[in-house]
């Protein structure tokens, strides 16, 4: 939990007010300005909130200086996409959730997307190599030939091209040395919309 998350609702609004004044005006508000903004009639009431923010390490105050409020720490926001595990690009492989985040925000929108790290070489002819990250848009359907993350009835996941057939689904590798995987039903978790490679 961040310091910001430990604040009460009123403390958060006062902190945001202080931060806005410092950033946009160049100096912090007075006790009187804070009281007027939040209808706090007593200066002691304002001081209680300021002392709480100071105690939690978010601001500092110089004694006997009415505007000398300084920000100490910015609230830390989570950035990037959730890295939810590794995905097999060879044999079927159980998906294991991980509690990590990886920041591709400058390249891809994170709304409705997640990242997977590729394990295997079955998609190399599509330029998706072992160790790459694929950006996957969450959706339950796909067009024929799209590269998808698919889950079988057994709960195994794989990264393949999607080809629905009359009585089954063909999950086609992009590697001419490998054979397709055939399943009766494939639950689509999403469609690949990007690939990120870390160069040595």
N, C-alpha and C positions, 0 to 999 in steps of 0.2 A: 504494500500500500504506500502511495506517495504521501508526502507531507500535505499536499493540497487536498487529498482525499480525506484527511483527518479533520478538516475544518467543518464547522457547522455551516448551514446554509447562509446565515447572516454574515459570518466571517468570510465566506467566499465572495459574497457580493461586495463587502467592504474592501477586500483584497483586490478584486478586479477594478474597483473604483480608483484605488491608490495606484495600481499599475497603469491604468489609462491616463491618469494625470501626469505621472512621471514620464511616460513615453511620449505623450502628445503635447504636454505643456513644458516639460523639462524639469519640473520639481513637483514634490508631493503636495497633497492637500493639507490644510490646517485641520486641527481638531474641530474648529467651528464649521468648516466646509463639510466635513464628514457628518457632523451632527445634523446640519441642514439637509444634506442629501438623503439621510436615512431617518429623519424625524426622531433623532435622539436628543432629547432636551437637555440632558445633563452631560457636561464635559467628562465627568467620571465614567459615564456609560460608554462614551467613545473610547476612553483610555483603557477600559477593560478589554475591548475588542483589539485594540492596538497591542496591548500586553500579550494577549493570546497569540496574535500573529508573530510577535517578536519571540515568544517562548517556543513556538513551533519552528523557528528558524527561517521564516519567510521575509521578514523585514527587520531593519535596525532603525533606532531612533537616537538622535543626539539630544541630550538633555538641554533644556532652556532654549531650544531652537524650534520654533513652531512648525516650520516646513521641512525639517531635516529627517524625512522618512526615506529610507533607501531599500530597494529590493535586494534580497540576498540570494534567493534561488528561484528559478522559474519552474513551474510545475512540469514534470516530465510526461510527455504524451507518447503513447505507443505509436510507432510508425511502421509502415511496411505491411506486407501480406503475411498471413499466418502460414508458417511452414508446417504442414500437417503430416509429413512423413516422407517415405521413399516409395517410388513406384517402379514396379518391374517393367523392363522393356525387353524381357527375354521370357523365361518361364513365368508362370503365374506366381504371385508373391503376396503374402498377407500384408495388408496396409496397417502400419502402426502409427498412431497419432503421436506427435511430438509437440512440446510446449516451447516453440521458438518462433521468432519472427524474422523475416528477411525483407529489406527495404528496396523495392523496385518502383517506388511511388513516382519517380521522375519519368519512368518509361511506360508504366501501365496504370490504369485506374484500379484502385483496390476494391471498389464496390462490386460485389458479386463474384470476386475472383479469389483464387488461392494458388499457392506455389507448391510444386512437388519436385524433389530431386530425383533424377533419372538414374536407375541402376540397370545396366545391361546394354546390349548393342542391337536390339531388334529394330530400332528406328533410325539407324545411321544413314540410310539412303534418303531420308527426309531431313538430314542435317541435325538430328537429335542424338547426341552422343552420351555415353556413360559419364555421369557427373554433372551434366547440364541441369538447369532448372527449367521446368515448363510452367507457364502461366496458364491456368485453367479457369475458364468461365463456367460457373455452375449452371447447368441446364440438363433437362431430362431427355432431350431429343437431339438428333444430329442428322445432317445430310449424308447421303451415301458418299463414302470416301474420306470423310473428315477424320482427323486424328482426335481420338477421345480417350478419356479415362473411363474404363468399364469395369463393373463388378459382376462376378458370376454368382450363381445360386449358392455356392460354397463360401461366399464372402471374400474371394480372392480378387485382386485388382490388377489391371494391366493397362499399358499404354499402347494402343494399336489404331490402325485405320478401321473404320466402322462400315461393314457391308451387311445390311439386313437381307436375308434370303427367305424363301417361302416358309420353311419350318425351323429355321435356325438362324443364328447370327454368325457371320464370319468376321473374326478379328484378325486383320491382315498385318503382318510385320512389314516394315520397310527395309528388309534385308533379304536379298534373293537366296541366301543360304539357309533361311529358316522357313518352316511351314506355318500356315495359318492355324489359329485356334478356333474350333467350332463349339458353340454353346447353344442350348435351346433358348435360354433367356439371358440377356445381358442388361443389367441396370446401369444406365449412363449416369455418371457423376458430373461430367462436364466435357467441354470441348477445348482443345488447346488453342490459345490465341497468341502465344508468344513463347520464345525460347531465349534463355539467358545463359551465356557461357562465360565462365571465369577463365581468363587466359593466364597461363604461367608466365 
